[in-house]
Amino acid sequence: MSILKRVPDLWLRIAKALEVETDCPWQWQIAVAIHESAWGESHLAREHNNVFGIRGDGGADGYQHFQSLVSGFKDFCRRWSSRPEYAEARAIYRADGRISPAFVMAWARRYCPDSDNGGDVAKVWKRGHVHWARCVWWRYRQLMRESK
C-alpha cells in the first residue's frame, strides 16, 4: 500500500498549510510524525496530540501535551523555523533546496536529545540516532516519490 494513502487526511491538511507559513516541507513533517507516533498510534499522539515526541514541561511524563493536533504540528514547525539549534539544518535545507541526508543528520543531532549532540555526521551515523535518521529519511523519500 502507498505510504501517502495511509497518512491521515487531517495530517496532510495541517502539514501543507504549515509549509506555506513556515517553509517546513510537509513531507518532512509527515515523515517525522509517522516515525515518532507509530502512525498516530502512540500514547502521546492519541492522548496528548504529540505526534512528534516533543519533550518539554507540558506533562508529568516529560513530554509536551498539546490542546490539538494543529498545535502539535505548529510547535514542530516553530522549532523548524526559529530555534537556533536547528539553524544548521535549515541552512543545509536552504542551500540544497531539498531535504538531504546531511540535513537529516543535522536535524537528528538536535532533535533527538540523547544523541551525540557535539559529534560529527559520521559519529551520529554510527551511534545515537542512526535508526531514527534512516527511518525518517526512508519515509520522506517515499512521500516525495508519491507526491509528484
N, C-alpha and C positions, 0 to 999 in steps of 0.2 A: 504494500500500500504506500502511496505517496506520503511523504512526511508533511507536505503542505496541506494535504486534505485532512490530516489528523489534528492540525492546530486549531484550537477553538476560535470561532469567528470573532468573539469579543477580543481576544488577544490580538488578532490581526488588526482589527479596527483601532484599538488603542495604540499599538506599536506604530502603525502607519501615520496616525495623527501626530504622535510624538516625534516621529522622524522629521516632520516638517518644522516643528517647534524647536527641536534640539540638535538636529543633524546626526542623531544617533540612528544608524541604519536599522530598519525594522527587522531585518533578517537576523541581525546581531542580538537584538532584544529577545526575539523568539528563541533563538538557539540557546542563549543562556537560561531563559525561563524553562525551556524543556528540560535541560540538564539538571538545573538546580531544584526543580519541583517535581521531577519524575512525571512530566506531562500534566502537572497540576494536581497530582495525587498526594503530595506530601502533606503532612500535618500543618506545616507553616502556610502552605498555599491554601488549603481548604479552610483552615480556622482563622488565619490572620492575613490573608491576601498578600502574602510574601512569597511570590513565585521565584524570587532571585536569591533567597537565602541571605538577605542583607542583615548583618549583625547590627546591634545598637542597643539603646537603653529603652526600647519600647515595651519590653515584656520581661517577666521573671526568667524566661528561658535564654536571655541574651540576644534575642533576635528582634528586629523591628516588627511591630504589629501595625498593619495599615487598615484604615477605615474602609477602603475599597480597593479593588484590583487596579483601578486607574491611579490611585495614589501610590501604590507599589511600583507600577511602571514609571510614574513620574519621578519617584525618588531615584530609581535606577538611572534614568536619563539625566537627571540633575547631576548625579555623580559623574556621568559621562561628560557632560558639557562644562562643568565648573570646578570640580575638585582638583586641587593641584597634584595629587598623587597619580592622576590619570593623564597629566599633561604629556608625558612621553608617548602614551598610547594614542592620544588624539593627534599629536604631531606626526606619528607614523601613518595614521589613517589619512590625514590630510595630504601628506607627501605622496603616499601610494595611490590615493584616490579609491581605496578599497580596504576591506578587512584582509590583512595578510597574516601569514604565520608570525612575523615579527610583532605585529600589533597584538595578536592573541597572547603571545608570551609576555609582552609589556603589560597588558591588562591583567593577566593571571598573577604576575608578581605583586600587584597591588590589591586586586580584588579578593584574593584568597589569603586571609590574614596569617595562616600558618605556613605560608610558602617562604622560600628563601628570599626575603624582600631586598636584600642587598646584592644578591647574586646576579651573574650574567645569564644570558639566554641558555647557554649550554648547561649550566648548573640546574636551571629550572627544568629543562627537559629531562634531566637525569633523576631529579628528585623533586619534592614539593608537589607540583600540580601538573605533572605530565599527563595523567589520565584526564583531568578536568580540561586542560587545553586541547588535547586531541579529540575528546568527545564533542566539545563545543565547536571546534573547527570543522569536524566532520558534519555536524548538523547544519552549521552555517553554509557550508559548500552545497549541501543538498538543497537547502532553501533557495540559494542563489540559482542553481540549475533549474529548479522547478518554477521559479517566479519569472523567468524570462519570457 
